[in-house]
Amino acid sequence: MLKITTAAATAMALVASAAHADTFAIQAGRLIVDAAAPERGPSTVIVTDGRITGIEDGATAPAGATVVDMRTKTVMPGLIDVHVHLTSDANLPWYETLRPKYSQSYAAITGVKNALITARAGFTTVRDVGSSGTSAIAVRDAVRDGSVPGPRIEVSGQPLSMIGGHADPAVGLSPELRDAIAATPEMFTVCTGTEECSKAVRRLAAEGVDLIKFMATGGVLDPGDIGLEQHFSDAEMKAIIDTAHALHLKVAAHAHGAKGIDAAVRAGVDSVEHGTFVDAQGIADMKAHGTYYVATLLAFRGAVGMIGKGLLQPSSEKKARQAFEAWGVGLNRAYKGGIKIALGTDAGVFPHGQNAQEIGLMVAKGGMTPRDALIAATKGGADLMGLSTETGTLTPGKSADLIAVDGDPLVDPNAVTHVAYVMVMGKPIPMK
Ligand SMILES: [Zn+2]
């Protein structure tokens, strides 16, 4: 065995780190290090080996650094979308997804495409809250391995649903097809009773998911007339959430109706997704439990664009109209009630890459200030995902997740839709 002296080993390590040190100097005209703090004037963010190692006044550059000249732009923390569906594309008629082409393999390739589109739109972290089988896990791992470019991705895999619920693949099919689907192993994501639901959570955890998503109510685009009220019993919800938390997984609940929202909150869910018809009780309970509200306002615009075009089943059209009438009302209630808010869009219901438009809607429809919308879009998502020590602000020691945009997003919320540069974990995203 080759023996190396301590001094020689240290010297070799120094040579190796000098050879591999990847240093960037991102020079900003205006710098937002923290959406909740005053912005800085011309500044430089120093990035070494994927981490932020310094914030300096003016345009500087250490020797050997790659200079990124964004002196006409605002540099800010990368955006975080906690509700996407990378493996789905928008505006497919409901029957189209039954075609042979839509395998899990095809879904994974769709996800790879959408991961890059989402990163280019300024999102350096996303949470995928519903995909077919293991497709989103494959996308996450391929990006993490550096095989394909994309944001940091966390995934829920298949969401849990009650029989006949929002994620039951057999809903709306003929009895013969329904029975055939019910007999397939993937049906473990439909569960009944506390034992089956705990088992389903453990199976997903063993599959390698980062969080659990369950359907606490029906969905706007579901076929059938089952409505938007509470799905799963209180006990089933508690079993799902307690089992996930014991495995250190956060839990997101899809919920539109007030009773389903409140049941999920009382059972200890970490975030309410959509939250369309949240009432005063729901707001009070969210406040008491520290639950996050994720409005997905863009999803409503996506759904409304599908009305009257034969893309939806008739019962879905009715629910889409009802939900559209409540567009932004729940977010405004949550905002006024002092509830914690994270940005989520439901990209996949509308075309990926438009995610940053959610910030403008949070201001226009939800009544948030541009600054509070930006906090939700950066620090909010990081906190909900348990990533506050890693991302959400430009702080030395954290991962280099940053973007450059035109204009000042603290004044004009639509500034974030003009993205000139994106860096994820210290790696620049190819912009074309
Ligand atoms: Zn969704």
Boltz pocket constraint, residues with backbone or C-beta under 6 A from the ligand:
constraints:
  - pocket:
      binder: B
      contacts: [[A, 83], [A, 84], [A, 85], [A, 129], [A, 130], [A, 346]]
      max_distance: 6.0
